[in-house]
Amino acid sequence: MVTPFLPDDEKIPAIREALPSTAAGIYLNTGTAGPLPRETAHAMAEAEAWDLRTGRADLNFYKDSVERKAEARASIAAVLGTDPSHMALTHATTDGMNVATWAVDWRAGDVAVTTNLEHPGGLGPLWAVRERYGVELKIADIGMGADPANVLATFDRAIVPGTRLVSLSHVTWATGACLPIREIAELAHSRGALVAIDGAQAVGAIPVAVEELGADFYAVPGQKWLLGPEGMGAVYCADSVLDRPRLAFAGYSSFESMDLAAEAKLWPDARRFEGVGFHGPSVLGFARSVAWLSMFVGWQWIHDRIARMAGETAAMLADAPGVEVLTPRENMAGLVTFRIAGWKSTSALRELSQRTLCIARTIPPLDAIRISVGFFNTDGELRRFRDGVALVAETTPETIPHRAHIEVLRGGVD
Ligand SMILES: Cc1ncc(COP(=O)(O)O)c(C=O)c1O
């Protein structure tokens, strides 16, 4: 068991032991999916085994599932600093962004505003309402560096009369820039628009006090920086969006009661957005991962460590000749995106994976490599990764030496 009170030299090995896949390579892709805690995997396996033995049909199963969902909402609400009544469980960030985008009663000619650095998880629903209703989609070009003053000026121009929704990421998936959500939300609200935030690369990596941000919806994934299972997430819904039904889809779980004539009482809180059922062991796993991070690792420590190590990694990479860091260092979270001169990102990442055993990804629209710096990474891993990048950057695909270097770059134990 890890405890928040251990000194780092004991705590980090204990954390890595509790996250077995950190031994699979230099784990630098939490932005896609984080390492699952052993404890979460065990809890899910036990739940599966229980379901197998006892069936899933008696009343106790149902009561348990209601409790598990309440526990999951409460754990993510605590991380975001809000009340569980504001949280609806979802199956992914994308699910939450759909809940938010379809909450507007769109009419042809309405305007939705977003940025040029959005993930399809947020862009997809905007595309759908554009095609379905003839909504005008304005894409604010916030520039690669996403300088907060420029970003605000860009939104000021983009949020024109008729704007019903402003939808954007807290931290962009492509460059890792952290956007000034509170100020954008104020601007959008002053012009009568709702605000939907994609928090996929923020929650778990940086502190998120969701009520202070002022968004109407804030979508969260389970599987990334919260180290939960896939197929789970949550969406924060402010009081401002509980005034009308605003449901894109509904079902048994959306209602406190319903009769055969469809006379129904909607849940007064965010549960109304949970129209579709969930895989019980995954609900349990989501809550367990969040609780493990909260109780046995500690949020302040996690956020401080990610901020320090991601900042240092960006600086180390920027110092390597031939490396261009695209992530703005003054407003970043846990992602670092960079290019290596003379290399296509896919070829460079192939070399890096083979030479350093890193697990990372490319960002195809930018032809860049993205790494996610986790609290479980070690300084030694990040230096080894930097050495690998420096080696690739010193060479070209034609001149890079044959892979005899792999042993050198793997180095010893940290
Ligand atoms: C900013 C952002 N939004 C949305 C997504 C999609 O997440 P999910 O699979 O939870 O829908 C991702 C990553 O996959 C992302 O980085």
The ligand as an ORCA input file, in Angstrom:
! r2SCAN-3c Opt
* xyz 0 1
  C      -8.833     16.589    -25.219
  C      -9.443     15.227    -25.469
  N     -10.776     15.129    -25.576
  C     -11.395     13.952    -25.756
  C     -10.662     12.792    -25.853
  C     -11.425     11.511    -26.027
  O     -11.562     10.921    -24.781
  P     -12.618      9.760    -24.498
  O     -12.063      8.531    -25.125
  O     -12.667      9.693    -23.005
  O     -13.899     10.173    -25.105
  C      -9.273     12.835    -25.745
  C      -8.389     11.657    -25.822
  O      -8.585     10.631    -26.313
  C      -8.646     14.093    -25.555
  O      -7.324     14.184    -25.455
*
